[in-house]
Amino acid sequence: MEENTRLKLFLVNRFKIKRLTIVQSHKYIIMYATLRNCLAVLIILLSLSTCKESKRKQTIREVVAEWTGKQIQFPTEIPCQCLGKDTFCINPANQNYKILLYVDSTGCSPCRLKLSEWKRIIEEADTIFSEPVDFLFFFQPKKQDERELQFLFRNNGFHHPVFIDRKRKIDRLNQFPSQIEYQCFLLDADNKVIMVGNPSLNTGIWQLFKKYILEREATVLTQGKKEESLTFLNRSTLPPTFPLTRQKGGDKGTENISINSVPG
């Protein structure tokens, strides 16, 4: 009787251990499958991110290659305003360097305009550059969005004059890129594109703009100093001298005296 009881207990315990082992095996299999699926998803996401980044870089290269050196055409008779009131705007051909921003109807929103950032950029430009840099803002708002745009100017204290291009004249002349990050340009005195990029959306772009202008200004200053030095040397060069012989008082000797000739 006792032996039968022991045998039953042994078989029951053996069955429990075997069942526990099977359950643990299933658990490990599920964990492995879950980890494998997560790893596959991660690899797919990384591949998509790499492809997207590669495509973005390719787009940047294409835009830069297309627009660098291209001359921007400016339309005439576009209303110029400051805080919603008509005002006088500068001639786009006035300065050696200009920053042109075109904002279409899809970009006239607070999060995309970055007016506070533009205020900071304009103030910094007025401080660090030896010559003024023109900031040319062309906005193409929808009719129903004009009031909101004026509100944004007032709310941000943005007092810089802007062109309100209701008929999209400047875009029709130049066919700007559709992406907002490529609708801003650094221009030279001939309105030719030097660089492409929106410094209010990317501080690195502003650093590139500043570096370019400051280096050119330093080069012009150095050349000017060299020209001044050459001019000074030409004026201060001593002309040829002529000997003059005269008698010393009470002495039969002679003394040679050199005097500067006067150019005829």
C-alpha positions as CSV (number, residue, x, y, z in Angstrom):
1,M,0.0,0.0,0.0
2,E,2.8,2.4,0.9
3,E,4.7,1.5,-2.2
4,N,1.7,2.3,-4.4
5,T,1.3,5.6,-2.7
6,R,5.0,6.5,-3.2
7,L,4.8,5.5,-6.8
8,K,1.8,7.7,-7.4
9,L,3.5,10.6,-5.7
10,F,6.6,10.1,-7.8
11,L,4.6,10.0,-11.0
12,V,2.6,13.1,-10.1
13,N,5.8,15.0,-9.3
14,R,7.4,13.8,-12.5
15,F,4.4,15.0,-14.4
16,K,4.5,18.4,-12.7
17,I,8.2,18.9,-13.5
18,K,7.7,17.9,-17.1
19,R,4.7,20.2,-17.4
20,L,6.7,23.1,-15.9
21,T,9.6,22.4,-18.3
22,I,7.2,22.6,-21.2
23,V,5.6,25.8,-20.0
24,Q,9.0,27.4,-19.5
25,S,10.0,26.3,-23.0
26,H,6.9,27.9,-24.5
27,K,7.7,31.0,-22.6
28,Y,11.2,31.2,-24.0
29,I,10.0,30.5,-27.5
30,I,7.5,33.4,-27.2
31,M,10.2,35.8,-25.8
32,Y,12.6,34.8,-28.6
33,A,9.9,35.4,-31.2
34,T,9.0,38.8,-29.7
35,L,12.6,39.9,-29.7
36,R,13.1,38.7,-33.2
37,N,10.1,40.7,-34.4
38,C,11.2,43.8,-32.5
39,L,14.7,43.5,-34.1
40,A,13.1,43.2,-37.5
41,V,11.0,46.3,-37.0
42,L,14.1,48.2,-35.8
43,I,16.1,47.2,-38.8
44,I,13.2,48.3,-41.1
45,L,12.9,51.7,-39.3
46,L,16.7,52.2,-39.6
47,S,16.6,51.4,-43.3
48,L,13.7,53.8,-43.9
49,S,15.5,56.5,-41.9
50,T,18.7,56.0,-43.9
51,C,16.8,56.1,-47.2
52,K,15.0,59.2,-46.1
53,E,18.2,61.0,-45.0
54,S,19.9,60.0,-48.2
55,K,17.0,61.3,-50.2
56,R,17.0,64.6,-48.2
57,K,20.7,65.1,-48.9
58,Q,20.2,64.4,-52.6
59,T,17.4,67.0,-52.7
60,I,19.7,69.5,-51.0
61,R,22.5,68.9,-53.5
62,E,20.1,69.3,-56.4
63,V,18.6,72.5,-55.1
64,V,22.0,74.0,-54.3
65,A,23.3,73.0,-57.8
66,E,20.2,74.5,-59.5
67,W,20.1,77.8,-57.7
68,T,23.7,78.8,-56.9
69,G,24.7,81.6,-59.3
70,K,21.1,82.0,-60.6
71,Q,20.0,85.7,-60.8
72,I,16.8,86.6,-59.0
73,Q,14.3,88.7,-60.9
74,F,12.4,91.2,-58.8
75,P,9.0,92.5,-59.9
76,T,7.8,96.1,-59.7
77,E,4.8,97.7,-58.2
78,I,4.4,95.3,-55.2
79,P,2.8,97.0,-52.1
80,C,5.3,97.4,-49.3
81,Q,4.0,97.5,-45.7
82,C,5.1,97.9,-42.1
83,L,2.7,96.6,-39.5
84,G,-0.1,96.7,-42.1
85,K,0.5,100.3,-43.2
86,D,2.0,101.3,-46.6
87,T,5.6,102.4,-46.3
88,F,8.7,103.0,-48.4
89,C,10.8,99.9,-49.2
90,I,14.4,99.9,-50.3
91,N,15.5,99.1,-53.8
92,P,16.6,95.5,-54.0
93,A,19.7,96.5,-55.9
94,N,21.0,98.9,-53.2
95,Q,23.4,96.7,-51.1
96,N,26.3,94.3,-51.8
97,Y,24.5,91.5,-49.9
98,K,20.9,90.7,-49.5
99,I,18.9,88.0,-47.8
100,L,15.7,87.2,-49.7
101,L,12.8,85.3,-48.0
102,Y,9.8,84.2,-50.0
103,V,6.8,82.9,-48.0
104,D,3.9,81.4,-49.9
105,S,0.4,80.9,-48.7
106,T,1.3,77.7,-46.9
107,G,4.1,79.2,-44.9
108,C,2.2,82.2,-43.4
109,S,1.7,80.5,-40.0
110,P,3.3,81.4,-36.6
111,C,5.3,78.2,-36.3
112,R,6.7,78.4,-39.8
113,L,7.4,82.2,-40.0
114,K,9.7,82.4,-37.0
115,L,9.4,86.2,-36.8
116,S,11.1,86.4,-33.4
117,E,14.1,84.5,-34.9
118,W,14.2,86.9,-37.9
119,K,14.2,89.8,-35.5
120,R,17.2,88.4,-33.8
121,I,19.0,87.8,-37.1
122,I,18.4,91.3,-38.4
123,E,19.6,92.8,-35.1
124,E,22.8,90.7,-35.2
125,A,23.4,91.6,-38.8
126,D,23.2,95.3,-38.0
127,T,25.8,94.8,-35.3
128,I,28.5,92.5,-36.9
129,F,28.6,93.6,-40.5
130,S,30.5,96.7,-41.6
131,E,28.1,97.4,-44.4
132,P,24.3,97.1,-44.3
133,V,22.7,93.8,-45.4
134,D,19.2,94.1,-46.9
135,F,16.5,91.8,-45.7
136,L,13.8,91.4,-48.4
137,F,10.7,89.7,-47.2
138,F,8.1,88.8,-49.8
139,F,4.8,87.4,-48.5
140,Q,2.1,85.8,-50.6
141,P,-0.8,85.4,-48.1
142,K,-4.3,84.3,-49.0
143,K,-6.9,87.1,-48.8
144,Q,-8.5,85.7,-45.7
145,D,-5.1,85.3,-44.0
146,E,-3.8,88.9,-44.4
147,R,-5.4,90.1,-41.2
148,E,-3.8,87.2,-39.2
149,L,-0.5,88.0,-40.8
150,Q,-0.7,91.6,-39.7
151,F,-1.6,90.4,-36.2
152,L,1.5,88.2,-36.2
153,F,3.6,91.2,-37.1
154,R,2.2,93.3,-34.3
155,N,2.2,90.5,-31.8
156,N,5.9,89.9,-32.4
157,G,6.9,93.6,-32.7
158,F,8.2,92.9,-36.2
159,H,8.7,96.4,-37.7
160,H,10.8,95.5,-40.7
161,P,9.1,96.4,-44.0
162,V,7.7,93.6,-46.0
163,F,6.3,93.2,-49.6
164,I,2.8,91.8,-49.8
165,D,2.8,89.9,-53.1
166,R,-0.9,89.0,-53.5
167,K,-0.5,88.0,-57.2
168,R,2.6,85.9,-56.6
169,K,4.6,88.0,-59.0
170,I,8.1,87.2,-57.7
171,D,7.4,83.4,-57.7
172,R,6.1,83.5,-61.2
173,L,9.3,85.2,-62.3
174,N,11.6,82.8,-60.5
175,Q,9.7,79.6,-59.9
176,F,11.0,79.1,-56.3
177,P,11.3,75.6,-54.7
178,S,8.1,74.5,-53.0
179,Q,9.8,73.5,-49.7
180,I,9.9,76.4,-47.2
181,E,13.5,75.6,-46.2
182,Y,14.7,76.3,-49.8
183,Q,12.7,79.6,-50.2
184,C,15.4,81.8,-48.7
185,F,18.6,83.0,-50.5
186,L,21.8,85.0,-49.8
187,L,22.3,87.3,-52.8
188,D,25.2,89.4,-54.1
189,A,25.2,92.9,-55.5
190,D,23.9,91.5,-58.8
191,N,21.1,89.6,-57.2
192,K,22.8,86.3,-57.9
193,V,22.3,83.5,-55.5
194,I,25.3,82.8,-53.3
195,M,23.7,80.3,-50.8
196,V,20.4,78.6,-50.3
197,G,18.8,78.0,-46.9
198,N,16.5,79.5,-44.3
199,P,18.6,80.7,-41.3
200,S,15.5,81.1,-39.1
201,L,14.8,77.3,-39.4
202,N,18.5,76.3,-39.2
203,T,21.1,78.2,-37.2
204,G,23.8,76.5,-39.1
205,I,22.6,78.3,-42.3
206,W,23.0,81.6,-40.5
207,Q,26.5,80.7,-39.4
208,L,27.4,80.0,-43.1
209,F,25.8,83.3,-44.2
210,K,27.8,85.2,-41.6
211,K,31.0,83.5,-42.3
212,Y,30.8,84.2,-46.1
213,I,29.9,87.9,-45.6
214,L,32.5,88.5,-42.9
215,E,35.3,86.8,-44.9
216,R,34.5,88.9,-48.0
217,E,34.4,92.1,-45.9
218,A,37.8,91.3,-44.4
219,T,39.2,90.6,-47.9
220,V,37.9,94.0,-49.2
221,L,39.3,95.7,-46.1
222,T,42.8,94.0,-46.5
223,Q,42.9,95.0,-50.2
224,G,42.0,98.6,-49.4
225,K,44.8,98.8,-46.8
226,K,47.3,97.4,-49.3
227,E,46.2,100.0,-51.9
228,E,46.6,102.8,-49.3
229,S,50.0,101.5,-48.4
230,L,51.1,101.5,-52.0
231,T,49.8,105.0,-52.6
232,F,51.6,106.2,-49.5
233,L,54.9,104.6,-50.6
234,N,54.6,106.1,-54.1
235,R,54.1,109.6,-52.6
236,S,56.9,109.3,-50.0
237,T,59.6,107.9,-52.3
238,L,62.5,110.3,-52.4
239,P,63.4,111.7,-55.8
240,P,66.9,111.7,-57.2
241,T,69.5,114.1,-55.6
242,F,72.1,116.4,-57.1
243,P,75.4,117.4,-55.7
244,L,76.1,121.1,-55.0
245,T,79.7,122.4,-54.4
246,R,80.4,125.6,-52.6
247,Q,83.3,127.3,-50.8
248,K,83.4,127.2,-47.0
249,G,84.2,130.5,-45.4
250,G,87.9,131.0,-45.0
251,D,88.6,127.5,-46.2
252,K,89.7,126.4,-49.6
253,G,88.0,123.0,-49.2
254,T,84.7,122.2,-50.7
255,E,81.6,120.6,-49.3
256,N,79.1,118.5,-51.2
257,I,75.5,119.2,-50.3
258,S,72.7,117.1,-51.7
259,I,69.4,118.7,-52.4
260,N,66.2,117.1,-53.5
261,S,65.2,117.8,-57.1
262,V,61.8,119.1,-57.7
263,P,59.8,117.2,-60.3
264,G,59.1,119.3,-63.3
